[in-house]
Amino acid sequence: MSAAVQPTPRPTVTVLGLGPMGRALASAFLNAGFTTTVWNRTPGRDQELAARGAVGVRSAEEAVAASDLTVVCVVNYDAADSVLRRPEVATALKGRTVVNLSADTPARARGTAAWAAEHGVRYLDGAIMTPAPTIGTPHAVLIHSGPQELYREHRSVLDALGGTHTHLGEDIGRAAAYDIALLDIWWTAMTGYMHALAVARAEGIGAQELAPFAKGIGAILPPAFEEAAVEVDNGTYAARVNPLTSAASTMAHIVHTSEAHGIDASVIRSAEGLARRAIGLGHGGDELTRLVDLMGRRG
Ligand code: NDP
């Protein structure tokens, strides 16, 4: 008599938070064939997912009790903590794993990890570096930190989110630290671009007229990032191309042009101020990379 072949149980996963990103995560898990339980603070956001087979439940505690792995993706850690730290949720989570993909600071990630350790919850932190539509495609980029063993254990589930996953180390705050540094680039660069478009408009140049040239500036950045990184790690700041005296002079032209049009120049003024401070300290012959040292210093 031959033994009946038991079907392999489908992996289970829970997603807490159904904003654009939470929905994209849940959708990718469904596409991968996982039994996916979903919950959101405001009811009704799970309808499309439920139509595709997701299990919608009424409470966060029911949601986390349904799977060994819960992925949290809400606006920030105030929101994540307000869900996870409710006593009934904490009790249901005991012995299970949480992967928190909400964005916040490294300190908040460490705080939530300490709470998780106290409550017997296994905890990984992470950040998503690409927009919601990339999830489930090769273009997704996710970074993770926390216990390597735990990451290995759940890697096959996380892989359903597509793209590239990088475990950055056991320090639970490390993914958030990368996220903050990378978002710093994004937001200061995009604010600079918005300012440039305002100045261009005041000079009668349409945003779409400037855009092809703006893309040219963007294309110069990747090698400049690499070169600057080497200089900063080596502490070799002497100017190769553009000394701070010259950089500050160019920045001043932007400030003058903006202010002549009544445009707020506070972002570029702040950059010029840093460059002038470095020059005042005798670093006028150095590259802009000197500012990395200067910004960490008071006075
Ligand atoms: P939001 O950042 O707007 O977050 C919305 C989610 O947070 C909803 O589920 C909302 O619930 C929930 N939420 C807000 N406040 C609370 C609270 N006090 N208690 C419980 N839940 C709360 O949308 P996204 O889904 O886009 O982003 C989620 C996370 O993903 C964020 O940290 C974001 O930075 C990150 N991210 C998003 C990207 C994107 O492309 N969207 C790209 C990369 C990262 P409710 O519906 O009840 O308001």
Boltz pocket constraint, residues with backbone or C-beta under 6 A from the ligand:
constraints:
  - pocket:
      binder: B
      contacts: [[A, 16], [A, 17], [A, 18], [A, 19], [A, 20], [A, 21], [A, 22], [A, 23], [A, 40], [A, 41], [A, 42], [A, 45], [A, 73], [A, 74], [A, 75], [A, 76], [A, 78], [A, 79], [A, 80], [A, 82], [A, 83], [A, 101], [A, 102], [A, 103], [A, 104], [A, 128], [A, 129], [A, 130], [A, 131], [A, 132], [A, 133]]
      max_distance: 6.0
